[in-house]
């Protein structure tokens, strides 16, 4: 038996298996939470797939986790640091005049 729903054919009583590899700790934590909701893994995955069909997209917006470098740059800009032209030695080390830019020097030395 078939039902047509928004150009998607849904087969009733036709079952299929899904095999996935997932981090053991993630599975354990998710399973515990699902149990507290009164759901098992099969039901949760079925609900997830049905939501994908219904919305014709993932039911959440994946995002990129920023790198540590991106977080540092964001924190620096958020603090609106003093901007100064600095020199760099042949090894790529920043040379800061301690008398001209004491705050920048302190930040460079102490973080």
Protein Blocks (a to p, Z undefined) as FASTA:
>chain_A
ZZdeehiacdehiacdddddddfklmmmmmmmmmmnopafklmmmmmmmmmmmnopafbd
cdddddfklmmmmmmmmnopadddddddfkopacddfklmmmlmmmmmnZZ
